[in-house]
Amino acid sequence: MKNNFQKTWFLTKFHLRKDWLALTIWIISLAALMGAVALKFEAIYGTKAQIATIKSTLNTPAMQALLGTFKGSIKTTSDVFANEMLLFMAIAMAAMNIYFAVRGSRGEEDDGLTELIASHAVGKMADFSSVVLELLTANIILTVLYGFGIQFSTMPGVDGQGSWLIAIALGMVGMLFGSIALLMSQLADNSRGATAYSYGVFGIMYIARMYTDIRHPSQTWWVPLGWIEKISAFQSNDWWPVTCLLALVFVVLLVALQVNQNRDIGSGVIPTRPGRKQATWALRGPSSLVFILQKNSILIWTFGLFVLGATYGSIFNSVGDILKTNPTIQQVLGPDAIKEANHQVILNFISVLSSVMVAIASIPAIQNINRVMGDNNKGYLETVYAKSISRIHILSSYLVTSIISGLLALFASFLGMYVAGNASMHSGKIAIETYVHVFTASAPMLLITIGIAVLINGICPKLSVLTWIYLAYGFFAVYMGGLMKLPSWAKKVTAFGWLNKVPMHSVNQSYVITMLLIAVVLIIIGYIGYSQRDLD
């Protein structure tokens, strides 16, 4: 048994040394975010009046769908902090662990590194175990930083046990999705499939968590992502959800290890469907080839965003009826004013959701652009470069696919909202033109993100992680900016902060044109850099 783990620590150090820059950026970014929010919360929600105001907001169906529910009453600043930050940070932890799990397992198999390692005197389980240890190391470091950051903040209501409960729970959520990604890396036979499967599982959990939080909160126990909402930090400090997460991580890792030991290197449990014996006319050029290779990913993300949009749309009736629960407001405003106010609440919710959808739709778009570097490093583009095809043509192939995947996913999300939203509402249905206006105002944010990805891949592809940081910050600024009371300039550092509250307001045509021009300029600079730099 000992020989099965031979050279495990050596391979772990290899992974850590290879990923040290990306790990450092992720860890510092997430720890700084958590610490900065914890330090700022007393100034934002330090009085009983401020807590009472945000409490009513957090208890609305819209905010429960976005941030989850909180087990217990909200009395202190620390309770508000736990309510607002738990699910958001859990999403960030999931994204980080999926990235490194797929990169260290299936990604290295795609690059041929796993086969090279296996040819040496290493244990059968060493390579798999080294990836687990890398994930464990990153999550332990973040857990420690989270724990100290929260404990030594000045928030009223903070105690040591609650601080470390939040930190450890987030670390366990990270390990859960890291282990799920490792399992998906055994099922898929390429890193693209493993990433798609991993985010698919995450998406299903998120949608199920959102639905149960709104409709049947007690059933959130059936959704592992929802367990973190049950810890009741700073109140009863329930460690049972953490224990459940630990047990599930252990089970998933055992299953992943078992599958790993019973498959051939380079293969997957779910094989890729064999292609045609002869290429079709659509594969005569790089543009169609790139699109065909990405079509399954495009379909998955489009369908996933449609389902997510439909899930949010299904609660529009609950969101719109929030004012009807207050008899005093009904008497003061009257039924007609209540109906109009409900309609405005829904429109404001759609405005917030538009930024969320843009951020999610940007993920496949960025992935498609970043494949330029990945496919080049794997040698896939060598035969293409040998032909009389310009670099501009090759980069354009990835760019067009990126734009199609992003815009299609974004449109599908709004279409899902339209279909499910109108089906759930008894009156005050929202016209499709409203969603078209939201799409028109939101699309430039997506194109700006694509432009940044092209710029970085064209000039310095090794810094592609900066695109993800830009996306994460933009998502945070819009998703949490209002609750965090961020200044206007902090929101407008990214394109996400320039959305003109559509459909609450009309589309700002000058904004749309300006953002499109900025996107074009970024893409042009990226093209120039790509055409002039060394490919390796």
C-alpha positions in Angstrom: 0.0 0.0 0.0 2.9 2.3 0.8 4.2 2.0 -2.7 0.9 3.2 -4.1 1.7 6.7 -2.7 5.4 6.7 -3.5 6.6 10.2 -4.6 3.3 11.8 -3.6 4.9 14.7 -1.7 7.4 15.2 -4.6 4.5 15.5 -7.1 2.6 17.8 -4.7 5.6 20.2 -4.5 5.7 20.0 -8.3 2.1 21.0 -8.6 2.5 23.8 -6.1 5.6 25.2 -7.8 3.9 25.0 -11.2 0.7 26.8 -10.0 2.3 29.1 -7.4 1.4 32.3 -9.2 -2.2 31.4 -10.0 -2.6 30.1 -6.4 -1.1 33.2 -4.9 -3.4 35.5 -6.9 -6.5 33.5 -6.0 -5.7 33.2 -2.3 -4.7 36.9 -1.9 -7.8 38.1 -3.8 -10.3 36.0 -1.9 -8.7 36.5 1.5 -8.4 40.3 0.9 -12.0 40.4 -0.2 -13.2 38.6 2.9 -11.0 40.7 5.2 -11.9 44.0 3.6 -15.7 43.3 3.8 -15.4 42.2 7.5 -13.5 45.4 8.4 -16.0 47.6 6.6 -19.2 46.0 7.9 -19.3 47.8 11.2 -19.4 51.2 9.4 -22.2 50.0 7.1 -24.4 48.0 9.5 -23.3 49.1 12.9 -26.5 50.5 14.3 -29.9 48.9 15.0 -31.6 51.1 12.5 -29.2 50.0 9.7 -29.6 46.4 10.7 -33.4 46.7 10.7 -33.3 48.2 7.2 -31.1 45.5 5.7 -33.0 42.8 7.5 -36.2 43.5 5.6 -34.2 43.5 2.4 -32.5 40.2 3.1 -35.8 38.5 3.9 -37.3 39.3 0.5 -37.5 36.4 -2.0 -35.3 38.2 -4.5 -32.4 38.5 -2.0 -32.9 34.9 -0.7 -32.6 33.7 -4.3 -29.3 35.6 -4.7 -27.8 35.2 -1.3 -29.6 32.3 0.3 -31.4 32.2 3.6 -30.0 32.6 7.1 -30.8 30.1 9.9 -31.7 32.3 12.8 -32.7 35.9 13.4 -30.6 38.9 12.2 -29.8 41.0 15.3 -26.1 42.0 15.0 -23.7 43.2 12.3 -22.1 39.8 12.3 -25.4 38.2 11.4 -25.8 40.5 8.4 -22.2 39.6 7.4 -22.9 35.9 7.6 -26.1 36.3 5.6 -24.5 38.3 2.8 -21.1 36.7 2.4 -21.6 32.9 3.0 -23.1 31.9 -0.4 -21.1 34.5 -2.4 -17.8 33.3 -1.0 -18.9 29.7 -1.5 -19.4 30.4 -5.2 -15.9 31.9 -5.3 -14.4 28.9 -3.5 -16.2 26.5 -5.9 -14.8 28.3 -9.0 -11.2 28.3 -7.6 -11.3 24.6 -6.7 -12.9 23.5 -10.0 -10.2 25.4 -11.9 -7.2 23.8 -10.1 -8.7 20.3 -9.9 -9.3 20.1 -13.6 -6.0 21.8 -14.4 -4.0 19.4 -12.2 -5.7 16.2 -13.3 -7.4 16.0 -16.7 -5.5 19.1 -17.9 -2.2 17.5 -17.3 -3.4 14.3 -19.0 -4.3 16.3 -22.1 -0.8 17.8 -22.1 0.8 14.4 -21.8 2.4 15.1 -18.4 0.5 12.4 -16.6 1.8 9.7 -19.0 5.3 11.0 -18.6 5.0 10.9 -14.8 3.6 7.4 -14.9 6.6 6.2 -16.8 8.8 6.8 -13.7 8.9 5.1 -10.4 5.9 6.7 -8.8 3.0 5.1 -7.0 -0.3 4.3 -8.7 -2.2 6.8 -6.5 0.6 9.4 -6.2 -0.5 11.7 -9.0 -4.1 11.8 -8.0 -3.2 12.2 -4.3 -0.9 15.1 -5.1 -3.7 17.0 -6.7 -5.8 16.4 -3.7 -3.0 17.7 -1.4 -2.6 20.8 -3.6 -6.3 21.6 -3.2 -6.1 20.8 0.5 -3.2 23.1 1.0 -4.9 26.0 -0.8 -8.1 25.6 1.1 -6.3 25.3 4.5 -4.4 28.5 3.8 -7.6 30.3 2.8 -9.5 28.9 5.8 -6.8 30.2 8.2 -6.8 33.6 6.5 -10.6 33.8 6.6 -10.7 32.8 10.2 -8.3 35.4 11.4 -9.7 38.0 9.1 -13.2 37.6 10.6 -12.2 37.1 14.2 -10.0 40.2 14.3 -12.5 42.4 12.6 -14.4 45.0 14.7 -17.9 43.7 13.8 -20.3 43.6 16.8 -21.4 40.0 17.5 -18.2 38.4 16.3 -16.9 35.5 18.3 -14.1 33.0 17.7 -16.2 29.9 17.2 -18.5 31.6 14.7 -15.5 33.1 12.8 -13.8 29.7 12.4 -17.1 28.0 11.7 -17.5 30.2 8.6 -13.9 29.8 7.6 -13.9 26.0 7.9 -17.3 25.7 6.2 -16.1 27.7 3.2 -12.9 25.6 3.1 -15.1 22.4 3.1 -17.3 23.8 0.3 -14.1 24.4 -1.7 -12.9 20.9 -1.1 -16.3 19.5 -2.1 -16.3 21.1 -5.5 -12.6 20.3 -5.9 -13.4 16.6 -5.3 -16.5 16.8 -7.6 -14.2 18.3 -10.3 -11.7 15.5 -9.8 -14.5 13.0 -10.2 -15.7 14.7 -13.4 -12.1 14.6 -14.6 -12.3 10.8 -14.4 -15.6 10.7 -16.2 -14.7 13.0 -19.1 -11.9 12.3 -21.5 -10.7 15.9 -21.9 -10.4 19.0 -19.8 -13.2 20.8 -21.6 -15.7 18.1 -20.8 -14.5 17.9 -17.2 -14.9 21.6 -16.7 -18.4 21.6 -18.3 -19.5 18.6 -16.2 -18.1 20.3 -13.0 -19.9 23.6 -13.6 -23.0 21.6 -14.6 -23.1 19.9 -11.2 -22.5 23.3 -9.6 -25.3 24.9 -11.7 -27.8 22.2 -10.8 -27.0 22.6 -7.1 -27.3 26.4 -7.3 -30.7 26.2 -9.0 -31.9 23.5 -6.6 -30.7 25.6 -3.7 -32.4 28.7 -5.0 -35.7 26.9 -5.6 -35.8 25.2 -2.2 -34.8 28.5 -0.4 -37.8 30.2 -1.9 -40.4 27.4 -1.9 -39.4 24.9 0.7 -36.5 26.1 2.9 -36.4 22.8 5.0 -35.7 20.9 1.8 -32.4 22.8 1.2 -30.8 20.0 3.2 -31.1 17.9 0.1 -28.7 20.3 -1.7 -25.1 20.2 -0.5 -24.5 23.8 -1.7 -27.2 24.8 0.7 -25.7 23.2 3.7 -23.4 26.2 4.3 -26.6 28.3 5.0 -27.4 26.0 7.9 -24.4 26.7 10.1 -26.0 29.5 12.0 -22.7 31.3 12.6 -22.5 33.7 15.6 -25.7 32.2 17.0 -26.1 28.5 17.7 -22.9 27.7 15.7 -24.0 24.4 14.3 -21.1 22.2 13.2 -23.3 19.5 11.8 -23.4 20.9 8.2 -19.6 21.0 8.2 -19.5 17.4 9.3 -21.8 16.5 6.5 -19.6 18.3 4.0 -16.5 16.5 5.3 -18.2 13.1 4.9 -19.4 13.9 1.4 -15.9 15.1 0.4 -14.5 11.9 1.6 -17.0 9.8 -0.3 -16.6 11.7 -3.5 -12.8 11.5 -3.3 -13.0 7.7 -2.7 -15.2 7.3 -5.8 -13.0 9.5 -7.9 -9.9 7.5 -6.8 -11.6 4.2 -7.5 -12.5 5.4 -11.0 -9.0 6.8 -11.5 -7.4 3.4 -10.7 -9.7 1.5 -13.1 -9.3 3.5 -16.3 -6.5 4.0 -18.8 -4.5 7.2 -18.9 -6.0 9.6 -21.4 -9.4 7.9 -21.4 -12.6 8.7 -19.6 -15.6 6.8 -18.4 -17.7 8.8 -20.8 -15.9 8.7 -24.1 -16.1 11.3 -26.8 -18.5 10.3 -29.6 -16.6 9.1 -32.6 -16.6 11.6 -35.4 -17.2 11.2 -39.1 -14.8 9.1 -41.2 -14.6 12.0 -43.7 -14.8 15.7 -42.8 -17.8 17.7 -43.9 -17.6 20.9 -45.9 -18.0 22.8 -42.6 -14.5 21.7 -41.6 -12.6 23.3 -44.5 -11.3 26.2 -42.4 -10.1 27.1 -38.9 -13.3 29.1 -38.1 -15.7 26.2 -38.7 -13.3 23.8 -37.0 -13.1 25.8 -33.8 -16.9 26.3 -33.7 -17.5 22.5 -34.2 -15.1 21.7 -31.4 -16.9 24.1 -29.1 -20.5 23.4 -30.1 -21.2 21.0 -27.3 -19.9 23.5 -24.7 -22.0 26.3 -26.4 -25.1 24.2 -26.2 -24.5 23.2 -22.6 -23.9 26.8 -21.5 -26.9 28.1 -23.5 -29.2 25.5 -22.1 -27.8 26.1 -18.6 -28.4 29.8 -18.7 -31.9 29.3 -20.1 -32.7 27.1 -17.1 -31.1 29.5 -14.7 -33.1 32.4 -16.2 -36.3 30.4 -16.1 -35.6 29.5 -12.4 -35.3 33.2 -11.5 -38.3 34.0 -13.6 -40.4 31.4 -11.7 -40.1 33.5 -8.5 -41.1 36.8 -10.1 -44.6 36.3 -8.7 -43.2 36.0 -5.2 -40.9 38.9 -5.7 -43.7 41.1 -7.0 -46.2 40.2 -4.2 -43.8 41.3 -1.5 -45.8 44.6 -0.9 -49.0 42.7 -0.5 -47.8 41.1 2.7 -47.9 44.4 4.5 -51.5 45.5 5.2 -50.5 49.0 6.2 -48.9 49.7 2.9 -51.9 48.3 1.1 -54.2 50.7 2.9 -52.0 53.7 2.3 -51.2 53.1 -1.3 -54.3 51.3 -2.6 -54.5 48.3 -5.0 -53.6 50.2 -8.2 -50.5 51.7 -6.6 -49.5 48.4 -5.1 -49.7 46.7 -8.5 -47.5 49.4 -10.1 -45.0 49.2 -7.2 -44.9 45.4 -7.5 -44.1 45.8 -11.2 -41.3 48.2 -10.4 -39.8 45.7 -7.9 -39.7 43.0 -10.6 -38.1 45.4 -13.1 -35.4 46.3 -10.5 -34.8 42.6 -9.8 -34.4 42.0 -13.6 -31.9 44.9 -13.6 -29.8 43.2 -10.9 -30.1 39.8 -12.6 -28.9 41.2 -15.9 -25.4 41.8 -14.4 -25.4 38.3 -12.9 -26.3 36.8 -16.2 -23.6 38.8 -18.0 -21.0 37.6 -15.6 -22.0 33.9 -16.0 -22.3 34.2 -19.8 -18.8 35.7 -19.8 -17.4 32.4 -18.5 -17.7 30.4 -21.7 -16.7 33.4 -23.8 -13.5 33.8 -21.8 -12.8 30.1 -21.9 -13.1 30.1 -25.7 -10.6 33.0 -26.1 -8.2 31.4 -23.6 -8.1 28.2 -25.7 -5.9 30.1 -28.2 -3.0 29.7 -25.7 -4.0 26.2 -24.6 -4.4 24.8 -28.1 -1.1 26.4 -29.0 0.8 25.0 -26.0 -0.6 21.5 -26.8 0.6 21.7 -30.3 -2.9 21.6 -31.9 -2.2 24.7 -33.9 1.2 23.7 -35.4 -0.3 22.1 -38.4 -2.6 25.1 -38.9 0.3 27.6 -38.7 2.1 25.5 -41.3 -0.7 26.4 -43.8 -1.0 29.7 -45.6 -3.4 31.0 -42.9 -2.7 34.2 -41.1 -2.6 34.6 -37.3 -5.4 37.1 -37.6 -7.6 34.5 -39.3 -6.8 32.0 -36.5 -7.5 34.4 -33.7 -10.7 35.6 -35.4 -11.9 32.0 -35.4 -11.7 31.8 -31.6 -13.1 35.4 -31.3 -16.2 34.7 -33.4 -16.9 31.5 -31.4 -16.4 33.4 -28.2 -18.8 36.1 -29.1 -21.4 33.6 -30.3 -21.2 31.5 -27.2 -21.4 34.5 -24.9 -24.2 36.3 -26.6 -26.2 33.2 -27.2 -26.0 32.2 -23.5 -26.9 35.7 -22.4 -29.9 35.8 -24.7 -31.0 32.4 -23.5 -31.0 33.6 -19.9 -33.3 36.5 -20.7 -35.5 34.2 -22.8 -35.8 31.9 -19.8 -36.8 34.8 -17.6 -39.4 35.9 -20.1 -41.0 32.4 -20.5 -41.0 31.4 -16.8 -41.6 34.9 -15.5 -44.8 35.5 -17.4 -46.0 32.0 -16.7 -45.6 32.5 -12.9 -47.3 36.0 -12.8 -51.0 36.3 -12.7 -51.0 39.9 -13.9 -48.5 42.6 -15.0 -46.7 40.3 -17.5 -43.5 41.8 -18.9 -43.3 42.1 -22.7 -40.5 40.5 -24.7 -39.4 44.0 -25.8 -38.3 44.7 -22.2 -35.9 41.8 -22.2 -34.6 42.8 -25.7 -33.8 46.3 -24.2 -32.0 44.6 -21.2 -30.1 42.4 -23.6 -29.1 45.5 -25.7 -27.8 47.3 -22.6 -26.0 44.2 -21.2 -24.3 42.9 -24.3 -21.6 45.6 -24.3 -20.4 44.5 -20.8 -19.9 41.0 -22.3 -18.1 42.3 -25.3 -15.8 44.4 -23.1 -14.9 41.3 -21.1 -14.1 39.5 -24.4 -12.0 42.4 -25.5 -9.9 42.3 -22.4 -9.4 38.5 -22.9 -8.3 39.1 -26.5 -6.0 41.9 -25.3 -4.3 39.8 -22.7 -4.0 36.7 -24.9 -2.6 38.9 -27.7 0.1 40.6 -25.5 0.8 38.4 -22.6 -1.2 35.1 -22.5 0.5 34.0 -19.3 -1.5 36.7 -17.4 -4.9 35.3 -18.6 -5.9 35.0 -15.0 -6.3 38.8 -14.9 -9.4 38.4 -17.1 -10.9 36.2 -14.4 -10.0 38.7 -11.7 -11.6 41.5 -13.8 -14.8 39.4 -14.2 -14.9 38.4 -10.5 -14.5 42.0 -9.4 -17.1 43.3 -11.7 -19.5 40.6 -10.6 -18.8 41.4 -6.9 -19.2 45.2 -7.5 -22.7 44.7 -9.0 -23.8 41.6 -7.0 -22.8 43.0 -3.6 -22.0 46.6 -4.3 -25.4 47.9 -3.1 -25.4 45.9 0.1 -21.7 46.8 0.7 -22.5 50.5 -0.1 -19.5 50.7 -2.4 -18.8 54.2 -3.8 -19.8 54.9 -7.4 -16.2 54.9 -8.7 -15.6 51.5 -7.2 -18.5 50.1 -9.3 -17.5 51.9 -12.4 -13.9 50.6 -12.5 -15.3 47.8 -14.7 -18.0 47.9 -17.5 -20.4 46.2 -15.1 -20.9 49.4 -13.2 -22.0 51.4 -16.2 -25.3 49.6 -16.7 -28.1 52.2 -16.8 -30.6 50.3 -14.6 -32.4 48.9 -17.6 -35.3 48.1 -17.6 -36.0 50.7 -14.8 -34.7 53.3 -17.3 -34.4 53.4 -21.0 -31.3 52.1 -22.9 -28.5 54.7 -22.9 -27.5 54.7 -26.6 -24.3 56.7 -26.0 -23.3 54.2 -23.4 -23.9 51.3 -25.8 -21.9 52.9 -28.6 -19.0 53.9 -26.3 -18.7 50.5 -24.8 -18.7 48.9 -28.2 -16.0 51.2 -29.4 -13.9 50.3 -26.3 -14.4 46.6 -27.0 -13.3 47.1 -30.6 -10.2 49.0 -29.5 -9.2 46.3 -27.0 -9.7 43.6 -29.7 -7.6 45.6 -32.2 -4.7 46.0 -29.7 -5.0 42.3 -28.9 -4.8 41.4 -32.6 -1.7 43.6 -33.1 0.0 41.9 -30.1 -0.9 38.4 -31.3 0.4 39.0 -34.8 3.8 40.3 -33.5 4.7 38.3 -30.4 6.4 34.9 -30.3 3.8 32.2 -30.2 5.7 30.3 -27.5 
